[in-house]
Amino acid sequence: MSEKKVYAPIAVELEKDKKYAWCTCSHSSNQPFCDGSHRANNATPSLGFAVEEAKTAFLCTCKQTKNPPYCDGSHKN
Ligand code: FES
């Protein structure tokens, strides 16, 4: 039986107008956020974003989403 690792989204409480850096490269140890590891791995840089209202959001960890940084269900494919 083959095991397929499922990268489910992580629910995070986002604060209004705070700047976040979503990891695009998968190397971060602080998923779903960037911890700077992309530099040592010569990988893609983080995606900066902010929200206009505080909310809970499901951030993508599989990095296949078409709507970064948010989960769009692509991890199920
Ligand atoms: S560690 Fe992945 S984008 Fe920075």
Residues whose N, C-alpha, C, O or C-beta is under 5 A from the ligand:
A	BS01	FES	W22 C23 T24 C25 S26 H27 S28 C34 D35 G36 S37 H38 T44 P45 S46
